[in-house]
Amino acid sequence: MSENQTLSTATKLNLLRQEYKKLQKQFQEFQEENPKKEQEIQELEKLNKGLKNQFQEKENKIVEIQNQIIEISKIKKQSKQNLQSITKELQNLKDAHQKLNLESQSKQEDIKKFNTLQQEREDFHKNLNNLNEEMEKIRDEIFPLDQKVTDLKIENAKSKSNEKELSEKIKQEQETRSEMMKEEDKNIRKYFGFPETEYYVNSYFCWKGIVNGTLYITTNYICFYPRIFSKPIVFPIQDLIEIEKQKNISMIDNSLQFTRKSNKEVYVFASFVGSKRDHCISDILELA
């Protein structure tokens, strides 16, 4: 072996020794640093585990928030539907309120018309009562001819000297009464369909409820002939079981109540003027 080769081998061997020492030193350093690395790794694992737990919590919160968002969406949708329903009901209430206002206005107009008609009716009744009083006064002056005839007969018996004059007067009054009575006879036969054998006795203006008319007394019947919107009432005097004085709805004592025997039906006639009610009772009792 040559010297150069021996040197080269020794050099390589030295180099290998130096490399081995370096590696040995590095290994020692690595062994010294390894516990620190393991500790760092453990710490990193703990940190990683903590991060995983935090991530899981965040993920759970996200899921919870998502569920809340879904619930809020449902509530929002339900609220929107409720709002639409409430809006519709509110519109219906507005329409109903408007309709009620229109009906109220119409009712108020009807009430005004009714009050006007009521006032006109009261005025008509007043005028009618005034006319009736005037008519009764005229009848009071015309119908007592029977008494006048009787008085004239008495005077004629006492004083025969003026017999001719009294006879002419009596004849004239009888003719006047006869014409008027004949006219009333025609009226009752026309109104109630009576035969020629039925005669007028007397008549009285009165009211039956809200209907005014004339109560006629004939030889055999009591009859009520209304002015408007009602049928006449006719029943025999012999069917009358009771006549009773009554008060009207205003507590004025000016009414008569008739009760029939056959069917127990009751008729009430009101607003007799003055003593006409008593005259009517007398007329009926004389014919009963």
URJOBEL-V985668 format. One record per residue. N is the residue number from 0. RES is the residue in three letters. PSI is psi in radians with two decimals (* if undefined). Layout:
N;RES;PSI / N;RES;PSI
This chain:
0;MET;2.43 / 1;SER;2.90 / 2;GLU;-0.66 / 3;ASN;-0.71 / 4;GLN;-0.69 / 5;THR;-0.68 / 6;LEU;-0.73 / 7;SER;-0.68 / 8;THR;-0.71 / 9;ALA;-0.68 / 10;THR;-0.81 / 11;LYS;-0.70 / 12;LEU;-0.71 / 13;ASN;-0.71 / 14;LEU;-0.75 / 15;LEU;-0.68 / 16;ARG;-0.74 / 17;GLN;-0.72 / 18;GLU;-0.70 / 19;TYR;-0.74 / 20;LYS;-0.71 / 21;LYS;-0.77 / 22;LEU;-0.69 / 23;GLN;-0.66 / 24;LYS;-0.78 / 25;GLN;-0.65 / 26;PHE;-0.71 / 27;GLN;-0.76 / 28;GLU;-0.66 / 29;PHE;-0.72 / 30;GLN;-0.59 / 31;GLU;-0.65 / 32;GLU;-0.35 / 33;ASN;-0.77 / 34;PRO;-0.65 / 35;LYS;-0.70 / 36;LYS;-0.73 / 37;GLU;-0.71 / 38;GLN;-0.73 / 39;GLU;-0.67 / 40;ILE;-0.75 / 41;GLN;-0.75 / 42;GLU;-0.73 / 43;LEU;-0.67 / 44;GLU;-0.74 / 45;LYS;-0.79 / 46;LEU;-0.72 / 47;ASN;-0.73 / 48;LYS;-0.76 / 49;GLY;-0.73 / 50;LEU;-0.70 / 51;LYS;-0.75 / 52;ASN;-0.78 / 53;GLN;-0.71 / 54;PHE;-0.71 / 55;GLN;-0.73 / 56;GLU;-0.77 / 57;LYS;-0.72 / 58;GLU;-0.72 / 59;ASN;-0.73 / 60;LYS;-0.70 / 61;ILE;-0.76 / 62;VAL;-0.75 / 63;GLU;-0.76 / 64;ILE;-0.72 / 65;GLN;-0.74 / 66;ASN;-0.72 / 67;GLN;-0.69 / 68;ILE;-0.71 / 69;ILE;-0.78 / 70;GLU;-0.75 / 71;ILE;-0.67 / 72;SER;-0.74 / 73;LYS;-0.81 / 74;ILE;-0.72 / 75;LYS;-0.74 / 76;LYS;-0.77 / 77;GLN;-0.71 / 78;SER;-0.66 / 79;LYS;-0.76 / 80;GLN;-0.76 / 81;ASN;-0.71 / 82;LEU;-0.74 / 83;GLN;-0.74 / 84;SER;-0.75 / 85;ILE;-0.71 / 86;THR;-0.72 / 87;LYS;-0.78 / 88;GLU;-0.68 / 89;LEU;-0.71 / 90;GLN;-0.71 / 91;ASN;-0.70 / 92;LEU;-0.68 / 93;LYS;-0.77 / 94;ASP;-0.76 / 95;ALA;-0.68 / 96;HIS;-0.74 / 97;GLN;-0.71 / 98;LYS;-0.74 / 99;LEU;-0.66 / 100;ASN;-0.76 / 101;LEU;-0.76 / 102;GLU;-0.67 / 103;SER;-0.75 / 104;GLN;-0.74 / 105;SER;-0.74 / 106;LYS;-0.72 / 107;GLN;-0.70 / 108;GLU;-0.73 / 109;ASP;-0.69 / 110;ILE;-0.72 / 111;LYS;-0.77 / 112;LYS;-0.75 / 113;PHE;-0.76 / 114;ASN;-0.69 / 115;THR;-0.80 / 116;LEU;-0.68 / 117;GLN;-0.75 / 118;GLN;-0.74 / 119;GLU;-0.69 / 120;ARG;-0.74 / 121;GLU;-0.73 / 122;ASP;-0.70 / 123;PHE;-0.74 / 124;HIS;-0.71 / 125;LYS;-0.83 / 126;ASN;-0.69 / 127;LEU;-0.69 / 128;ASN;-0.68 / 129;ASN;-0.77 / 130;LEU;-0.68 / 131;ASN;-0.72 / 132;GLU;-0.72 / 133;GLU;-0.74 / 134;MET;-0.69 / 135;GLU;-0.65 / 136;LYS;-0.74 / 137;ILE;-0.73 / 138;ARG;-0.65 / 139;ASP;-0.55 / 140;GLU;-0.44 / 141;ILE;-0.79 / 142;PHE;-0.43 / 143;PRO;0.56 / 144;LEU;-0.54 / 145;ASP;-0.77 / 146;GLN;-0.67 / 147;LYS;-0.70 / 148;VAL;-0.75 / 149;THR;-0.76 / 150;ASP;-0.69 / 151;LEU;-0.65 / 152;LYS;-0.72 / 153;ILE;-0.76 / 154;GLU;-0.64 / 155;ASN;-0.67 / 156;ALA;-0.60 / 157;LYS;-0.61 / 158;SER;1.63 / 159;LYS;-0.19 / 160;SER;-0.57 / 161;ASN;0.57 / 162;GLU;-0.75 / 163;LYS;-0.76 / 164;GLU;-0.76 / 165;LEU;-0.68 / 166;SER;-0.76 / 167;GLU;-0.69 / 168;LYS;-0.76 / 169;ILE;-0.77 / 170;LYS;-0.73 / 171;GLN;-0.77 / 172;GLU;-0.66 / 173;GLN;-0.68 / 174;GLU;-0.70 / 175;THR;-0.84 / 176;ARG;-0.72 / 177;SER;-0.73 / 178;GLU;-0.75 / 179;MET;-0.73 / 180;MET;-0.65 / 181;LYS;-0.67 / 182;GLU;-0.73 / 183;GLU;-0.60 / 184;ASP;-0.74 / 185;LYS;-0.69 / 186;ASN;-0.84 / 187;ILE;-0.59 / 188;ARG;-0.57 / 189;LYS;-0.79 / 190;TYR;-0.71 / 191;PHE;0.03 / 192;GLY;0.53 / 193;PHE;2.70 / 194;PRO;3.07 / 195;GLU;-0.28 / 196;THR;-0.06 / 197;GLU;2.33 / 198;TYR;2.63 / 199;TYR;2.40 / 200;VAL;-0.93 / 201;ASN;2.96 / 202;SER;2.64 / 203;TYR;2.33 / 204;PHE;2.37 / 205;CYS;-3.09 / 206;TRP;2.50 / 207;LYS;1.77 / 208;GLY;-2.12 / 209;ILE;0.15 / 210;VAL;2.23 / 211;ASN;2.70 / 212;GLY;-2.80 / 213;THR;2.27 / 214;LEU;1.98 / 215;TYR;2.39 / 216;ILE;2.09 / 217;THR;-3.07 / 218;THR;-0.45 / 219;ASN;-0.11 / 220;TYR;2.73 / 221;ILE;2.20 / 222;CYS;2.48 / 223;PHE;2.13 / 224;TYR;1.87 / 225;PRO;2.70 / 226;ARG;-0.80 / 227;ILE;2.70 / 228;PHE;0.68 / 229;SER;2.78 / 230;LYS;2.59 / 231;PRO;2.70 / 232;ILE;2.25 / 233;VAL;2.25 / 234;PHE;2.60 / 235;PRO;2.55 / 236;ILE;-0.60 / 237;GLN;-0.30 / 238;ASP;-0.02 / 239;LEU;2.16 / 240;ILE;-0.41 / 241;GLU;2.44 / 242;ILE;2.19 / 243;GLU;2.35 / 244;LYS;2.42 / 245;GLN;2.90 / 246;LYS;2.59 / 247;ASN;-3.05 / 248;ILE;-0.35 / 249;SER;0.20 / 250;MET;0.50 / 251;ILE;2.29 / 252;ASP;1.41 / 253;ASN;0.47 / 254;SER;2.76 / 255;LEU;2.40 / 256;GLN;2.18 / 257;PHE;2.34 / 258;THR;2.21 / 259;ARG;2.64 / 260;LYS;-0.69 / 261;SER;-0.77 / 262;ASN;0.15 / 263;LYS;0.30 / 264;GLU;2.51 / 265;VAL;2.35 / 266;TYR;2.36 / 267;VAL;2.17 / 268;PHE;2.28 / 269;ALA;3.04 / 270;SER;0.64 / 271;PHE;2.37 / 272;VAL;2.29 / 273;GLY;-2.25 / 274;SER;0.20 / 275;LYS;-0.53 / 276;ARG;-0.76 / 277;ASP;-0.66 / 278;HIS;-0.70 / 279;CYS;-0.76 / 280;ILE;-0.74 / 281;SER;-0.76 / 282;ASP;-0.79 / 283;ILE;-0.77 / 284;LEU;-0.56 / 285;GLU;-0.51 / 286;LEU;-0.24 / 287;ALA;*
